[in-house]
Amino acid sequence: MAKSAKTAIKTKDQKAAAEAKNWTKVVRTVRSPKTGSYTFKESIVHKDKVKDFLKS
């Protein structure tokens, strides 16, 4: 199943597939001020703005 999806992306729209490689999923841990436990914030960010996302 993965092979067919992979080839479908390549054959249908190569430009969109190439553009999708510029995005990355970033997972950041955030400590709750109330309980002190950690939670995770997930976001999909452009690869050029990853450092800015992690700073904030």
C-alpha positions in Angstrom: 0.0 0.0 0.0 2.8 2.4 0.8 4.4 1.8 -2.6 1.3 2.7 -4.5 0.8 5.9 -2.5 4.5 6.8 -3.0 4.3 6.3 -6.7 1.0 8.2 -6.9 2.7 11.2 -5.4 5.5 11.0 -7.9 3.4 10.6 -11.0 0.5 12.9 -10.3 2.2 16.1 -9.1 5.9 16.2 -8.8 6.0 19.9 -8.0 3.6 19.5 -5.0 5.7 16.6 -3.7 8.9 18.6 -4.0 7.2 21.5 -2.1 6.0 19.2 0.6 9.6 18.3 1.4 10.1 21.9 2.6 7.8 21.4 5.6 8.7 19.5 8.8 6.9 18.4 11.9 8.3 20.0 15.1 7.5 18.6 18.5 8.3 20.9 21.5 8.0 20.1 25.2 6.2 22.7 27.3 6.1 22.6 31.0 2.8 23.4 32.6 3.1 26.2 35.3 0.1 24.8 37.2 1.0 21.2 37.6 4.7 21.1 36.6 4.1 18.3 34.1 5.3 18.3 30.5 3.0 18.5 27.5 3.9 18.3 23.9 3.1 20.9 21.2 3.2 19.6 17.7 3.2 21.8 14.6 4.1 21.6 11.0 6.5 24.4 10.1 8.4 25.5 7.0 12.0 24.2 7.3 13.4 27.8 7.3 11.4 28.8 10.3 12.1 25.9 12.7 14.6 27.7 14.8 12.2 30.7 15.2 9.4 28.3 16.3 11.6 26.6 18.9 12.8 30.0 20.3 9.2 31.2 21.0 
